[in-house]
Amino acid sequence: MVFAHPSNLEGTKVAIDAGVDVLAHTPEATEGIDEAMLRRIVAQHMTIIPTPNLFSQVGAISKIRELDSRFHRLDGRLVYGTNTGFLTDYDQGEEFRQLMAAGLASAMCLRC
């Protein structure tokens, strides 16, 4: 099992080409990550751990949530994870709020 921690288009391309299993979070810089790339991630059975709370204070959070939503609509596998420990806030409420703002139903968030 190989995890990658991409933060932009180039890092995401490297992770896809290398055949990693899991993206440890949705890339912070979403520019250039298009439908074809998302479809390739799904086709390779890669998993994304969205961790939107990590970026909830970043101006691009709406684009990050949209990327998670598009990936989910393509039947991409999202699993729940956090950056608790790296982030000093241990409350999971914001993580769930961000996932629901991405269009993931609360029941889906609980299954992640």
C-alpha positions in Angstrom: 0.0 0.0 0.0 1.5 3.3 -1.1 0.3 6.7 -0.1 1.2 10.0 -1.8 0.8 13.5 -0.4 0.3 15.6 -3.6 -0.4 19.3 -3.3 -0.8 20.3 -7.0 -1.3 19.1 -10.5 2.3 18.0 -11.0 2.4 16.0 -7.7 -0.9 14.4 -8.6 0.4 13.4 -12.1 3.4 11.8 -10.5 1.2 9.9 -8.0 -1.0 8.6 -10.8 1.9 7.6 -13.1 3.6 5.8 -10.1 0.4 3.9 -9.4 0.0 4.8 -5.8 -2.9 3.5 -3.9 -4.0 6.5 -1.8 -3.9 10.2 -2.1 -3.5 11.3 1.5 -5.6 14.4 0.8 -7.2 16.2 -2.0 -4.6 18.4 -3.7 -4.7 22.0 -2.4 -4.0 23.5 -5.8 -6.8 22.1 -8.0 -5.9 23.9 -11.3 -5.6 21.4 -14.2 -7.1 18.5 -12.4 -9.8 17.8 -14.9 -12.4 15.1 -15.6 -10.0 12.9 -17.5 -7.6 12.9 -14.7 -10.3 12.1 -12.1 -11.5 9.3 -14.4 -8.0 7.9 -14.5 -7.7 8.0 -10.7 -11.0 6.1 -10.5 -10.0 3.6 -13.2 -6.7 2.9 -11.3 -8.8 2.2 -8.1 -7.0 4.9 -6.2 -8.5 6.2 -3.0 -8.6 9.8 -1.8 -8.7 10.8 1.9 -10.2 14.3 1.4 -9.3 15.8 4.8 -11.0 19.2 3.9 -10.5 20.5 7.4 -6.8 20.8 6.6 -7.7 23.5 4.0 -10.9 24.9 5.6 -9.1 28.3 6.2 -7.6 28.4 2.7 -9.3 30.6 0.0 -9.5 27.6 -2.4 -11.6 25.4 -0.1 -14.6 25.7 -2.4 -12.5 24.4 -5.3 -11.2 21.6 -3.1 -14.7 20.6 -2.1 -15.8 20.7 -5.7 -13.0 18.3 -6.7 -14.1 15.9 -3.9 -17.7 16.1 -5.1 -16.7 15.5 -8.8 -14.6 12.5 -7.8 -17.4 11.1 -5.7 -19.9 11.5 -8.6 -17.6 9.5 -10.8 -17.8 6.7 -8.1 -14.3 7.5 -6.8 -13.5 5.9 -3.5 -13.3 8.5 -0.7 -12.4 7.4 2.8 -12.6 9.3 6.1 -9.4 10.5 7.6 -8.1 13.6 9.4 -4.9 15.5 10.1 -5.6 15.4 13.8 -2.3 15.6 15.6 -0.8 17.7 12.8 -3.8 20.1 13.4 -4.2 21.0 17.0 -8.0 20.9 16.8 -9.3 17.5 17.8 -13.0 18.3 17.1 -14.2 16.4 14.1 -17.2 18.8 13.5 -15.4 20.9 10.9 -14.3 17.9 9.0 -17.9 16.7 8.7 -19.2 20.2 7.9 -16.7 20.5 5.0 -17.5 17.0 3.7 -21.3 17.9 3.7 -20.5 21.2 2.1 -18.9 19.1 -0.7 -22.3 17.5 -1.3 -21.6 14.3 0.6 -24.7 13.3 2.6 -24.2 13.0 6.4 -24.8 9.2 6.2 -22.1 9.0 3.5 -19.7 10.9 5.7 -20.3 8.5 8.5 -19.6 5.5 6.2 -16.3 7.0 5.0 
